[in-house]
């Protein structure tokens, strides 16, 4: 079986992994999966404003406090700033 690039949205209906996505989409997909499991699914937002504020706080935590295995257990802020 030869693996080739498939444009997003042109899947044939089979269960597909992330192998067909360009690399930048894989990272974005992984980021949002992390956000959902560590933030969204754990909270019960009552308003959109509350959700936006909570997400902002989470991204501050994610970039400045949360250690990332792919970055040798450093924060993105420490690595990229």
C-alpha positions in Angstrom: 0.0 0.0 0.0 1.4 3.4 -1.0 0.6 6.3 1.3 0.0 9.6 -0.5 -1.2 13.0 0.3 -4.9 13.4 0.3 -6.4 16.9 0.4 -8.5 17.6 3.5 -12.1 16.9 2.8 -11.5 14.4 0.0 -11.5 11.3 2.3 -13.2 8.2 0.9 -15.2 7.6 4.1 -12.8 5.1 5.7 -11.4 5.7 9.1 -8.3 7.8 8.4 -5.5 8.8 10.7 -3.5 12.0 10.6 -1.0 10.7 8.1 -2.8 12.4 5.2 -2.8 15.9 6.7 0.0 18.3 6.1 2.3 18.7 9.1 1.0 22.1 10.2 -2.6 20.7 10.4 -1.3 17.7 12.5 0.1 20.1 15.1 -3.1 22.2 15.1 -5.3 19.1 15.4 -3.1 17.9 18.3 -3.3 21.3 20.0 -7.1 21.5 19.9 -7.4 17.9 21.1 -5.2 18.9 24.1 -7.3 22.0 24.7 -10.5 20.0 24.7 -9.3 17.3 27.1 -7.5 19.7 29.5 -9.9 22.6 29.4 -13.2 22.4 27.6 -14.5 19.0 28.7 -13.6 19.8 32.4 -15.6 23.0 32.6 -19.2 24.0 32.4 -19.3 27.4 30.7 -22.5 29.4 31.2 -21.7 32.2 28.7 -19.5 32.7 25.6 -17.7 35.5 27.5 -16.8 33.1 30.3 -15.6 30.4 27.8 -13.4 33.0 25.9 -11.9 34.2 29.1 -11.2 30.7 30.4 -9.6 29.7 27.0 -7.4 32.8 27.2 -6.2 31.8 30.7 -5.6 28.3 29.5 -3.5 29.4 26.6 -1.4 31.6 28.9 -0.9 28.5 31.1 -0.2 26.3 28.1 2.5 28.7 26.7 4.1 29.8 30.0 3.7 27.1 32.6 2.8 23.7 31.0 5.9 21.6 30.3 6.0 20.0 26.8 7.7 16.7 26.2 8.5 17.6 22.6 10.4 20.7 23.9 12.6 18.7 26.4 10.1 19.5 29.2 10.4 23.2 28.8 7.6 25.7 28.1 7.1 27.2 24.6 7.7 30.7 26.0 11.1 29.6 27.3 12.1 28.0 24.0 10.8 30.5 21.5 11.3 33.8 23.3 
